[in-house]
Amino acid sequence: MIDLRSDTLGGLPEAAMQAMISVANEPPCFDLGEDPNQNALEETVADLYGYEKALYVPTGTMANQIALRIHCAPGETVIADRNSHLAINEMASTAGLNGAALFLLDGERGHPKAGDIERALAATPRSAADRDVKLIWLENTHNWAGGTVMSKTMLRKIVITCKSADKPLHLDGARLWNAAVASNSSPNELTSGVDSTAVSLNKAVGAPVGALLLGEKGFIAEAIRVRRMFGGWWRPVGILAAAALAALEGFSERVKVDHFRAKCFASELNQTLPAGFSVQTPDTNIVMLHTPENVSPRSLVGLIRSHGVLAKDYGKAGVRFVFHSRVTENDIEPAVEAVTNGINHGKFQDEALQPQ
């Protein structure tokens, strides 16, 4: 079975596994700031992305929600893309943990334009009873749009808009590592002027678990308090931090391979698709297969699975395939054949999609 559901399935690099074995023999640490491996990880990534401090947390969602809690009081508004991870995958956390209201924009390949943000700010609040917009939210790469990369020019324009309006800017950078490699950028070029950023460590990098929240010293000091409130006071974590730090070595070369194989898969698949189906050329390691209106992505995922490939149903966005280090060059052709066979031999209609 070729598993293309997520890049969290790539597994650990050898260096990360060896780091875990080594640190497992060290005495565990308890209090905040005691663990040298956690300190080294936080300092290294903060420097890479141009921030004063970083905070290690269990998940990317927790990193995002901590930032949201600090920037916004319950009932205050966040401007974000309509298909952002915040608005779809984190919808329950956004409402349940933070009570934030979302003002959703239709971005360009998932990325809001500075002009649209300006117009949204001008349109809010609509009355004295409404709460003000307190935060602008970006995502790079954009998951639901197919791993698309936000250009540095677009980011600079948004930073200028936010500074002019005196609004903080947060970046969900779960796959920011991929964006840096795809755009041939240093990591700090993709966060310049951004007040806070969340980066995943098990996507692209290949750490066993975790994410980092990045910001200035005062912001991270408050983030430590909120992390505890959200149940993220995890310890000891030296063995996990050491693995993440080791996994950073050579990640860009591994990611380049993932991107190349995703492009090869998309190119070969596009040549076999019947009318109505299409695959966009990927920016990074995510390939989105777009289906006709009468085709259920859920049914198609099941058919593809029966031919030996695991993928993710993304509803109206289509079917998602993600390339990672466990996917080899020899997997590309069989994966294309599996998808093609699933399309050619399947019945796609879900009852939910049929006219009533």
Contacts in CASP RR format, 6 or more apart in sequence:
PFRMAT RR
TARGET T0000
AUTHOR 0000-0000-0000
METHOD contacts of the structure
MODEL  1
MIDLRSDTLGGLPEAAMQAMISVANEPPCFDLGEDPNQNALEETVADLYG
YEKALYVPTGTMANQIALRIHCAPGETVIADRNSHLAINEMASTAGLNGA
ALFLLDGERGHPKAGDIERALAATPRSAADRDVKLIWLENTHNWAGGTVM
SKTMLRKIVITCKSADKPLHLDGARLWNAAVASNSSPNELTSGVDSTAVS
LNKAVGAPVGALLLGEKGFIAEAIRVRRMFGGWWRPVGILAAAALAALEG
FSERVKVDHFRAKCFASELNQTLPAGFSVQTPDTNIVMLHTPENVSPRSL
VGLIRSHGVLAKDYGKAGVRFVFHSRVTENDIEPAVEAVTNGINHGKFQD
EALQPQ
1 308 0 8 1.000
1 309 0 8 1.000
1 310 0 8 1.000
2 308 0 8 1.000
2 309 0 8 1.000
2 310 0 8 1.000
2 327 0 8 1.000
2 331 0 8 1.000
2 334 0 8 1.000
2 335 0 8 1.000
2 338 0 8 1.000
3 9 0 8 1.000
3 310 0 8 1.000
3 326 0 8 1.000
3 327 0 8 1.000
4 309 0 8 1.000
4 310 0 8 1.000
4 311 0 8 1.000
4 321 0 8 1.000
4 322 0 8 1.000
4 323 0 8 1.000
4 327 0 8 1.000
4 335 0 8 1.000
5 310 0 8 1.000
5 311 0 8 1.000
5 312 0 8 1.000
5 320 0 8 1.000
5 322 0 8 1.000
6 203 0 8 1.000
6 312 0 8 1.000
6 322 0 8 1.000
6 324 0 8 1.000
7 175 0 8 1.000
7 203 0 8 1.000
7 204 0 8 1.000
7 258 0 8 1.000
7 285 0 8 1.000
7 322 0 8 1.000
7 323 0 8 1.000
7 324 0 8 1.000
8 202 0 8 1.000
8 203 0 8 1.000
9 324 0 8 1.000
9 326 0 8 1.000
10 206 0 8 1.000
10 324 0 8 1.000
10 325 0 8 1.000
10 326 0 8 1.000
11 206 0 8 1.000
11 324 0 8 1.000
11 325 0 8 1.000
11 326 0 8 1.000
12 20 0 8 1.000
12 206 0 8 1.000
12 207 0 8 1.000
12 208 0 8 1.000
12 243 0 8 1.000
12 247 0 8 1.000
13 206 0 8 1.000
13 246 0 8 1.000
13 247 0 8 1.000
13 249 0 8 1.000
13 250 0 8 1.000
13 254 0 8 1.000
13 325 0 8 1.000
15 246 0 8 1.000
15 247 0 8 1.000
15 249 0 8 1.000
16 206 0 8 1.000
16 207 0 8 1.000
16 208 0 8 1.000
16 243 0 8 1.000
16 244 0 8 1.000
16 246 0 8 1.000
16 247 0 8 1.000
17 243 0 8 1.000
18 246 0 8 1.000
19 242 0 8 1.000
19 243 0 8 1.000
19 245 0 8 1.000
19 246 0 8 1.000
20 208 0 8 1.000
20 239 0 8 1.000
20 240 0 8 1.000
20 242 0 8 1.000
20 243 0 8 1.000
22 242 0 8 1.000
23 37 0 8 1.000
23 238 0 8 1.000
23 239 0 8 1.000
23 242 0 8 1.000
23 243 0 8 1.000
24 239 0 8 1.000
28 235 0 8 1.000
28 236 0 8 1.000
28 238 0 8 1.000
29 35 0 8 1.000
29 36 0 8 1.000
29 38 0 8 1.000
29 235 0 8 1.000
29 236 0 8 1.000
29 238 0 8 1.000
30 235 0 8 1.000
30 236 0 8 1.000
32 224 0 8 1.000
33 39 0 8 1.000
35 235 0 8 1.000
35 236 0 8 1.000
35 237 0 8 1.000
35 238 0 8 1.000
35 241 0 8 1.000
37 238 0 8 1.000
37 239 0 8 1.000
37 241 0 8 1.000
37 242 0 8 1.000
37 245 0 8 1.000
38 56 0 8 1.000
38 237 0 8 1.000
38 238 0 8 1.000
38 241 0 8 1.000
40 241 0 8 1.000
40 245 0 8 1.000
41 54 0 8 1.000
41 56 0 8 1.000
41 212 0 8 1.000
41 241 0 8 1.000
41 242 0 8 1.000
41 244 0 8 1.000
41 245 0 8 1.000
42 53 0 8 1.000
42 54 0 8 1.000
42 55 0 8 1.000
42 56 0 8 1.000
42 212 0 8 1.000
43 54 0 8 1.000
44 245 0 8 1.000
44 248 0 8 1.000
45 54 0 8 1.000
45 199 0 8 1.000
45 212 0 8 1.000
45 214 0 8 1.000
45 248 0 8 1.000
46 52 0 8 1.000
46 53 0 8 1.000
46 54 0 8 1.000
46 212 0 8 1.000
46 214 0 8 1.000
46 215 0 8 1.000
48 187 0 8 1.000
48 188 0 8 1.000
49 176 0 8 1.000
49 187 0 8 1.000
49 188 0 8 1.000
49 190 0 8 1.000
49 191 0 8 1.000
49 197 0 8 1.000
49 199 0 8 1.000
49 214 0 8 1.000
50 187 0 8 1.000
50 188 0 8 1.000
50 191 0 8 1.000
50 214 0 8 1.000
51 191 0 8 1.000
51 197 0 8 1.000
51 214 0 8 1.000
51 215 0 8 1.000
51 216 0 8 1.000
52 215 0 8 1.000
52 216 0 8 1.000
52 217 0 8 1.000
52 220 0 8 1.000
53 214 0 8 1.000
53 215 0 8 1.000
53 216 0 8 1.000
53 217 0 8 1.000
53 218 0 8 1.000
53 219 0 8 1.000
53 220 0 8 1.000
54 212 0 8 1.000
54 213 0 8 1.000
54 214 0 8 1.000
54 215 0 8 1.000
54 220 0 8 1.000
55 63 0 8 1.000
55 66 0 8 1.000
55 212 0 8 1.000
55 213 0 8 1.000
55 214 0 8 1.000
55 220 0 8 1.000
55 223 0 8 1.000
55 224 0 8 1.000
55 227 0 8 1.000
56 210 0 8 1.000
56 211 0 8 1.000
56 212 0 8 1.000
56 237 0 8 1.000
56 241 0 8 1.000
56 244 0 8 1.000
57 63 0 8 1.000
57 66 0 8 1.000
57 210 0 8 1.000
57 211 0 8 1.000
57 212 0 8 1.000
57 213 0 8 1.000
57 227 0 8 1.000
57 232 0 8 1.000
58 209 0 8 1.000
58 210 0 8 1.000
58 211 0 8 1.000
58 232 0 8 1.000
58 234 0 8 1.000
59 209 0 8 1.000
59 210 0 8 1.000
59 211 0 8 1.000
60 174 0 8 1.000
60 198 0 8 1.000
60 200 0 8 1.000
60 210 0 8 1.000
60 211 0 8 1.000
61 89 0 8 1.000
61 90 0 8 1.000
61 93 0 8 1.000
62 211 0 8 1.000
62 227 0 8 1.000
62 230 0 8 1.000
62 232 0 8 1.000
63 198 0 8 1.000
63 199 0 8 1.000
63 211 0 8 1.000
63 212 0 8 1.000
63 213 0 8 1.000
64 85 0 8 1.000
64 86 0 8 1.000
64 90 0 8 1.000
64 93 0 8 1.000
64 170 0 8 1.000
64 172 0 8 1.000
64 198 0 8 1.000
65 90 0 8 1.000
65 93 0 8 1.000
65 94 0 8 1.000
65 97 0 8 1.000
65 98 0 8 1.000
65 230 0 8 1.000
66 213 0 8 1.000
66 223 0 8 1.000
66 226 0 8 1.000
66 227 0 8 1.000
66 230 0 8 1.000
67 170 0 8 1.000
67 196 0 8 1.000
67 198 0 8 1.000
67 213 0 8 1.000
67 223 0 8 1.000
68 78 0 8 1.000
68 86 0 8 1.000
68 94 0 8 1.000
68 97 0 8 1.000
68 98 0 8 1.000
68 100 0 8 1.000
68 135 0 8 1.000
68 170 0 8 1.000
69 97 0 8 1.000
69 98 0 8 1.000
69 226 0 8 1.000
69 230 0 8 1.000
70 196 0 8 1.000
70 219 0 8 1.000
70 222 0 8 1.000
70 223 0 8 1.000
70 226 0 8 1.000
71 78 0 8 1.000
71 134 0 8 1.000
71 135 0 8 1.000
71 168 0 8 1.000
71 170 0 8 1.000
71 195 0 8 1.000
71 196 0 8 1.000
72 78 0 8 1.000
72 98 0 8 1.000
72 100 0 8 1.000
72 134 0 8 1.000
72 135 0 8 1.000
73 131 0 8 1.000
73 134 0 8 1.000
74 98 0 8 1.000
74 99 0 8 1.000
74 100 0 8 1.000
75 99 0 8 1.000
75 100 0 8 1.000
75 101 0 8 1.000
75 131 0 8 1.000
76 100 0 8 1.000
76 101 0 8 1.000
76 131 0 8 1.000
76 132 0 8 1.000
76 133 0 8 1.000
76 134 0 8 1.000
76 135 0 8 1.000
77 100 0 8 1.000
77 101 0 8 1.000
77 102 0 8 1.000
77 103 0 8 1.000
77 124 0 8 1.000
77 125 0 8 1.000
77 130 0 8 1.000
77 131 0 8 1.000
77 132 0 8 1.000
77 133 0 8 1.000
77 134 0 8 1.000
77 135 0 8 1.000
78 86 0 8 1.000
78 94 0 8 1.000
78 100 0 8 1.000
78 101 0 8 1.000
78 102 0 8 1.000
78 103 0 8 1.000
78 133 0 8 1.000
78 134 0 8 1.000
78 135 0 8 1.000
78 136 0 8 1.000
78 137 0 8 1.000
79 102 0 8 1.000
79 103 0 8 1.000
79 105 0 8 1.000
79 112 0 8 1.000
79 117 0 8 1.000
79 120 0 8 1.000
79 121 0 8 1.000
79 133 0 8 1.000
79 135 0 8 1.000
79 136 0 8 1.000
79 137 0 8 1.000
80 86 0 8 1.000
80 87 0 8 1.000
80 102 0 8 1.000
80 103 0 8 1.000
80 104 0 8 1.000
80 105 0 8 1.000
80 112 0 8 1.000
80 136 0 8 1.000
80 137 0 8 1.000
80 138 0 8 1.000
80 139 0 8 1.000
81 87 0 8 1.000
81 104 0 8 1.000
81 105 0 8 1.000
81 106 0 8 1.000
81 107 0 8 1.000
81 110 0 8 1.000
81 111 0 8 1.000
81 112 0 8 1.000
81 137 0 8 1.000
81 138 0 8 1.000
81 139 0 8 1.000
81 142 0 8 1.000
82 104 0 8 1.000
82 105 0 8 1.000
82 106 0 8 1.000
82 107 0 8 1.000
83 110 0 8 1.000
83 142 0 8 1.000
83 144 0 8 1.000
83 145 0 8 1.000
83 317 0 8 1.000
84 110 0 8 1.000
84 137 0 8 1.000
84 139 0 8 1.000
84 142 0 8 1.000
84 144 0 8 1.000
84 172 0 8 1.000
85 139 0 8 1.000
85 143 0 8 1.000
85 144 0 8 1.000
85 172 0 8 1.000
85 174 0 8 1.000
86 94 0 8 1.000
86 102 0 8 1.000
86 137 0 8 1.000
86 139 0 8 1.000
86 172 0 8 1.000
87 94 0 8 1.000
87 102 0 8 1.000
87 104 0 8 1.000
88 144 0 8 1.000
89 143 0 8 1.000
94 100 0 8 1.000
94 102 0 8 1.000
97 230 0 8 1.000
101 131 0 8 1.000
103 120 0 8 1.000
103 124 0 8 1.000
103 133 0 8 1.000
105 112 0 8 1.000
105 116 0 8 1.000
105 117 0 8 1.000
105 120 0 8 1.000
106 116 0 8 1.000
107 113 0 8 1.000
107 116 0 8 1.000
108 154 0 8 1.000
109 142 0 8 1.000
109 145 0 8 1.000
109 148 0 8 1.000
110 139 0 8 1.000
110 142 0 8 1.000
110 144 0 8 1.000
110 145 0 8 1.000
110 148 0 8 1.000
111 138 0 8 1.000
111 139 0 8 1.000
111 140 0 8 1.000
111 142 0 8 1.000
111 145 0 8 1.000
111 148 0 8 1.000
111 150 0 8 1.000
111 154 0 8 1.000
112 136 0 8 1.000
112 138 0 8 1.000
112 158 0 8 1.000
113 154 0 8 1.000
113 157 0 8 1.000
114 154 0 8 1.000
114 157 0 8 1.000
114 158 0 8 1.000
114 160 0 8 1.000
114 161 0 8 1.000
115 157 0 8 1.000
115 161 0 8 1.000
117 136 0 8 1.000
117 158 0 8 1.000
117 161 0 8 1.000
117 162 0 8 1.000
118 161 0 8 1.000
118 165 0 8 1.000
120 133 0 8 1.000
121 133 0 8 1.000
121 161 0 8 1.000
121 165 0 8 1.000
121 167 0 8 1.000
124 130 0 8 1.000
124 132 0 8 1.000
124 133 0 8 1.000
125 131 0 8 1.000
125 132 0 8 1.000
125 133 0 8 1.000
133 167 0 8 1.000
134 167 0 8 1.000
134 168 0 8 1.000
135 167 0 8 1.000
135 168 0 8 1.000
135 169 0 8 1.000
135 170 0 8 1.000
136 158 0 8 1.000
136 161 0 8 1.000
136 162 0 8 1.000
136 167 0 8 1.000
136 168 0 8 1.000
136 169 0 8 1.000
136 170 0 8 1.000
137 170 0 8 1.000
137 172 0 8 1.000
138 150 0 8 1.000
138 155 0 8 1.000
138 158 0 8 1.000
138 169 0 8 1.000
138 170 0 8 1.000
138 171 0 8 1.000
138 172 0 8 1.000
138 194 0 8 1.000
139 171 0 8 1.000
139 172 0 8 1.000
139 173 0 8 1.000
139 174 0 8 1.000
140 149 0 8 1.000
140 150 0 8 1.000
140 155 0 8 1.000
140 171 0 8 1.000
140 172 0 8 1.000
140 173 0 8 1.000
140 175 0 8 1.000
140 176 0 8 1.000
140 179 0 8 1.000
140 190 0 8 1.000
141 147 0 8 1.000
141 148 0 8 1.000
141 149 0 8 1.000
141 150 0 8 1.000
141 173 0 8 1.000
141 175 0 8 1.000
141 176 0 8 1.000
141 178 0 8 1.000
141 179 0 8 1.000
141 182 0 8 1.000
141 283 0 8 1.000
141 284 0 8 1.000
141 286 0 8 1.000
142 148 0 8 1.000
142 150 0 8 1.000
143 174 0 8 1.000
143 175 0 8 1.000
143 286 0 8 1.000
144 314 0 8 1.000
144 317 0 8 1.000
145 288 0 8 1.000
145 317 0 8 1.000
146 280 0 8 1.000
146 282 0 8 1.000
146 283 0 8 1.000
146 286 0 8 1.000
146 287 0 8 1.000
146 288 0 8 1.000
146 317 0 8 1.000
146 320 0 8 1.000
147 175 0 8 1.000
147 178 0 8 1.000
147 282 0 8 1.000
147 283 0 8 1.000
147 284 0 8 1.000
147 285 0 8 1.000
147 286 0 8 1.000
148 283 0 8 1.000
148 284 0 8 1.000
149 178 0 8 1.000
149 179 0 8 1.000
149 182 0 8 1.000
149 183 0 8 1.000
149 283 0 8 1.000
149 284 0 8 1.000
150 179 0 8 1.000
150 190 0 8 1.000
151 183 0 8 1.000
152 183 0 8 1.000
152 185 0 8 1.000
152 189 0 8 1.000
152 190 0 8 1.000
155 190 0 8 1.000
155 192 0 8 1.000
155 194 0 8 1.000
156 192 0 8 1.000
158 169 0 8 1.000
159 169 0 8 1.000
159 192 0 8 1.000
159 193 0 8 1.000
159 194 0 8 1.000
162 168 0 8 1.000
162 169 0 8 1.000
163 193 0 8 1.000
168 195 0 8 1.000
168 196 0 8 1.000
169 193 0 8 1.000
169 194 0 8 1.000
169 195 0 8 1.000
169 196 0 8 1.000
170 194 0 8 1.000
170 195 0 8 1.000
170 196 0 8 1.000
170 197 0 8 1.000
170 198 0 8 1.000
171 190 0 8 1.000
171 191 0 8 1.000
171 194 0 8 1.000
171 196 0 8 1.000
171 197 0 8 1.000
171 198 0 8 1.000
172 198 0 8 1.000
173 179 0 8 1.000
173 197 0 8 1.000
173 198 0 8 1.000
173 199 0 8 1.000
173 200 0 8 1.000
174 198 0 8 1.000
174 199 0 8 1.000
174 200 0 8 1.000
174 203 0 8 1.000
174 211 0 8 1.000
175 200 0 8 1.000
175 203 0 8 1.000
175 204 0 8 1.000
175 284 0 8 1.000
175 285 0 8 1.000
176 187 0 8 1.000
176 190 0 8 1.000
176 191 0 8 1.000
176 197 0 8 1.000
176 199 0 8 1.000
177 187 0 8 1.000
177 199 0 8 1.000
177 200 0 8 1.000
177 203 0 8 1.000
177 204 0 8 1.000
177 205 0 8 1.000
177 251 0 8 1.000
177 252 0 8 1.000
177 255 0 8 1.000
178 203 0 8 1.000
178 204 0 8 1.000
178 255 0 8 1.000
178 258 0 8 1.000
178 259 0 8 1.000
178 284 0 8 1.000
178 285 0 8 1.000
179 185 0 8 1.000
179 190 0 8 1.000
179 284 0 8 1.000
180 186 0 8 1.000
180 187 0 8 1.000
180 189 0 8 1.000
180 190 0 8 1.000
180 252 0 8 1.000
181 252 0 8 1.000
181 255 0 8 1.000
181 256 0 8 1.000
181 259 0 8 1.000
181 284 0 8 1.000
182 259 0 8 1.000
182 283 0 8 1.000
182 284 0 8 1.000
183 190 0 8 1.000
191 197 0 8 1.000
191 214 0 8 1.000
195 215 0 8 1.000
195 216 0 8 1.000
195 219 0 8 1.000
196 213 0 8 1.000
196 214 0 8 1.000
196 215 0 8 1.000
196 219 0 8 1.000
197 213 0 8 1.000
197 214 0 8 1.000
197 215 0 8 1.000
198 211 0 8 1.000
198 212 0 8 1.000
198 213 0 8 1.000
198 214 0 8 1.000
199 211 0 8 1.000
199 212 0 8 1.000
199 214 0 8 1.000
200 210 0 8 1.000
200 211 0 8 1.000
201 207 0 8 1.000
201 209 0 8 1.000
201 210 0 8 1.000
201 211 0 8 1.000
201 212 0 8 1.000
201 244 0 8 1.000
201 247 0 8 1.000
202 208 0 8 1.000
202 209 0 8 1.000
202 210 0 8 1.000
204 251 0 8 1.000
204 254 0 8 1.000
204 255 0 8 1.000
204 258 0 8 1.000
204 285 0 8 1.000
205 244 0 8 1.000
205 247 0 8 1.000
205 248 0 8 1.000
205 251 0 8 1.000
206 244 0 8 1.000
206 247 0 8 1.000
206 251 0 8 1.000
206 325 0 8 1.000
207 240 0 8 1.000
207 243 0 8 1.000
207 244 0 8 1.000
207 247 0 8 1.000
208 240 0 8 1.000
208 243 0 8 1.000
208 244 0 8 1.000
209 240 0 8 1.000
210 240 0 8 1.000
210 244 0 8 1.000
213 220 0 8 1.000
213 223 0 8 1.000
214 220 0 8 1.000
227 233 0 8 1.000
254 325 0 8 1.000
255 285 0 8 1.000
257 325 0 8 1.000
258 284 0 8 1.000
258 285 0 8 1.000
258 323 0 8 1.000
258 324 0 8 1.000
258 325 0 8 1.000
258 327 0 8 1.000
259 282 0 8 1.000
259 284 0 8 1.000
259 285 0 8 1.000
259 323 0 8 1.000
261 285 0 8 1.000
261 323 0 8 1.000
261 327 0 8 1.000
261 329 0 8 1.000
261 332 0 8 1.000
262 282 0 8 1.000
262 284 0 8 1.000
262 285 0 8 1.000
262 286 0 8 1.000
262 287 0 8 1.000
262 321 0 8 1.000
262 322 0 8 1.000
262 323 0 8 1.000
263 281 0 8 1.000
263 282 0 8 1.000
264 332 0 8 1.000
265 287 0 8 1.000
265 321 0 8 1.000
265 323 0 8 1.000
265 332 0 8 1.000
265 335 0 8 1.000
265 336 0 8 1.000
266 279 0 8 1.000
266 280 0 8 1.000
266 281 0 8 1.000
266 282 0 8 1.000
266 287 0 8 1.000
267 281 0 8 1.000
268 332 0 8 1.000
268 333 0 8 1.000
268 336 0 8 1.000
269 279 0 8 1.000
269 287 0 8 1.000
269 289 0 8 1.000
269 336 0 8 1.000
269 339 0 8 1.000
269 340 0 8 1.000
270 278 0 8 1.000
270 279 0 8 1.000
272 336 0 8 1.000
272 339 0 8 1.000
272 340 0 8 1.000
273 279 0 8 1.000
273 340 0 8 1.000
273 343 0 8 1.000
274 343 0 8 1.000
274 344 0 8 1.000
276 291 0 8 1.000
276 292 0 8 1.000
277 289 0 8 1.000
277 290 0 8 1.000
277 291 0 8 1.000
277 292 0 8 1.000
277 295 0 8 1.000
277 343 0 8 1.000
278 289 0 8 1.000
278 290 0 8 1.000
279 287 0 8 1.000
279 288 0 8 1.000
279 289 0 8 1.000
279 290 0 8 1.000
280 287 0 8 1.000
280 288 0 8 1.000
280 290 0 8 1.000
282 288 0 8 1.000
285 322 0 8 1.000
285 323 0 8 1.000
285 324 0 8 1.000
286 320 0 8 1.000
286 321 0 8 1.000
286 322 0 8 1.000
286 323 0 8 1.000
287 320 0 8 1.000
287 321 0 8 1.000
287 322 0 8 1.000
287 323 0 8 1.000
288 314 0 8 1.000
288 317 0 8 1.000
288 318 0 8 1.000
288 319 0 8 1.000
288 320 0 8 1.000
288 321 0 8 1.000
289 300 0 8 1.000
289 311 0 8 1.000
289 318 0 8 1.000
289 319 0 8 1.000
289 320 0 8 1.000
289 321 0 8 1.000
289 339 0 8 1.000
290 317 0 8 1.000
290 318 0 8 1.000
291 297 0 8 1.000
291 300 0 8 1.000
291 318 0 8 1.000
291 319 0 8 1.000
291 348 0 8 1.000
293 353 0 8 1.000
294 348 0 8 1.000
294 349 0 8 1.000
294 353 0 8 1.000
295 348 0 8 1.000
295 349 0 8 1.000
296 348 0 8 1.000
296 349 0 8 1.000
296 350 0 8 1.000
296 352 0 8 1.000
296 353 0 8 1.000
297 313 0 8 1.000
297 314 0 8 1.000
297 315 0 8 1.000
297 318 0 8 1.000
297 319 0 8 1.000
298 313 0 8 1.000
298 315 0 8 1.000
298 350 0 8 1.000
299 346 0 8 1.000
299 347 0 8 1.000
299 348 0 8 1.000
299 349 0 8 1.000
299 350 0 8 1.000
300 313 0 8 1.000
300 319 0 8 1.000
300 342 0 8 1.000
300 343 0 8 1.000
300 346 0 8 1.000
300 348 0 8 1.000
301 311 0 8 1.000
301 312 0 8 1.000
301 313 0 8 1.000
301 319 0 8 1.000
303 342 0 8 1.000
303 343 0 8 1.000
303 345 0 8 1.000
303 346 0 8 1.000
303 348 0 8 1.000
304 310 0 8 1.000
304 311 0 8 1.000
304 319 0 8 1.000
304 338 0 8 1.000
304 339 0 8 1.000
304 342 0 8 1.000
305 311 0 8 1.000
306 342 0 8 1.000
307 337 0 8 1.000
307 338 0 8 1.000
307 339 0 8 1.000
307 341 0 8 1.000
307 342 0 8 1.000
308 334 0 8 1.000
308 338 0 8 1.000
309 321 0 8 1.000
309 334 0 8 1.000
309 335 0 8 1.000
309 338 0 8 1.000
309 339 0 8 1.000
311 319 0 8 1.000
311 320 0 8 1.000
311 321 0 8 1.000
311 339 0 8 1.000
312 319 0 8 1.000
312 320 0 8 1.000
312 321 0 8 1.000
312 322 0 8 1.000
313 319 0 8 1.000
314 320 0 8 1.000
321 335 0 8 1.000
327 335 0 8 1.000
END
